[in-house]
Every structure is written in C-alpha cells, then in structure tokens.
Amino acid sequence: TEETSDLVASISELHESFVFGQFMQAENTPLSLQILRQRAAEQDEAAYKLFLFSALGMLAGIGATAGATHSPFLTEGTTVTVLYSLQALQKLQQRSSQEIY
C-alpha cells in the first residue's frame, strides 16, 4: 500500500542520515544526533521505532550464514552495547545530544 511504501521510505531516510553502528562505536558527533532528531521529528513515531528495530535487525544479520540459528555478531558483549545504544536513542527527543553520548 502507499502507507507502507511511505513508512519504508521514512525508515530509509533515517538510515541515510544516521549510521547506528557508528553511534555504537562513538564515531558519530553530537551533530549527527541533532540531524537524526530533526529528521525523526519530521516522521511518524512508528517510523522512528521501526528505524531502531531495523537497526537491530541489520546488526543481527552481520556474519550470518544460510541455515544459522543465531547471530554471530550479537554475542553477550556486543548485545550489551547494542541495548544501551538503543535505549539511549529511545530518549532522542527528551535529551540533548551531549546527554545521549
């Protein structure tokens, strides 16, 4: 449907403006978060939530092979970083960029 196409386009725009993996490794700047905040404010809340969920999905697929039953990337150590990063970005509209970092 057109609504679904718009949602996918919104999520894609958010991914174009912000690379979640770089955020996890502290390679982004507070300006990157400000840009994400601005773009997310222009989108539906559902689009932002799906953006975060899709970032998790992309990370889960790193190193995956056909028939795999788990994510080679999401180990006990990396999962903690991923979860903290997702939690921080859930507060994007309530906290400053500096507080999130």
KASULWO-V81533 format. One record per residue. N is the residue number from 0. NEAR is the number of other ideal C-beta (glycine too) atoms within 8 Angstrom. D_CENTER is the distance of its C-alpha to the mean C-alpha in Angstrom with 2 decimals. Layout:
N/NEAR/D_CENTER
N/NEAR/D_CENTER
//
This chain:
0/4/24.26
1/5/23.52
2/6/21.19
3/7/19.04
4/8/19.21
5/8/18.16
6/12/15.10
7/8/14.08
8/8/14.97
9/12/12.91
10/12/9.64
11/8/10.96
12/10/11.81
13/15/8.47
14/12/7.43
15/5/10.91
16/8/10.67
17/12/7.76
18/7/7.18
19/12/4.70
20/7/7.99
21/9/10.06
22/14/8.72
23/9/9.55
24/6/12.83
25/6/13.55
26/5/14.08
27/9/12.64
28/5/15.05
29/8/15.24
30/7/15.87
31/11/12.41
32/15/11.21
33/9/14.20
34/10/13.44
35/13/9.98
36/11/12.02
37/8/14.72
38/12/12.96
39/13/11.26
40/7/14.83
41/5/16.26
42/11/14.42
43/7/15.19
44/6/13.50
45/7/13.04
46/13/11.05
47/12/8.46
48/8/8.63
49/10/8.50
50/13/5.45
51/11/3.79
52/8/6.74
53/10/6.70
54/11/4.15
55/10/6.76
56/8/9.36
57/9/9.17
58/14/9.58
59/10/12.26
60/9/14.00
61/9/14.61
62/7/18.37
63/9/19.07
64/5/22.54
65/3/24.44
66/4/25.55
67/8/23.29
68/3/22.87
69/5/20.18
70/11/17.34
71/9/18.94
72/11/15.81
73/10/14.96
74/7/18.09
75/5/19.10
76/6/18.25
77/10/14.79
78/9/13.78
79/8/14.74
80/9/12.54
81/12/9.42
82/8/10.67
83/8/11.59
84/11/8.35
85/11/6.80
86/8/10.23
87/8/10.33
88/12/7.57
89/7/9.43
90/10/12.33
91/12/11.24
92/6/14.24
93/4/16.63
94/7/16.44
95/5/17.15
96/11/15.05
97/6/17.58
98/7/17.29
99/11/13.58
100/7/14.40
//
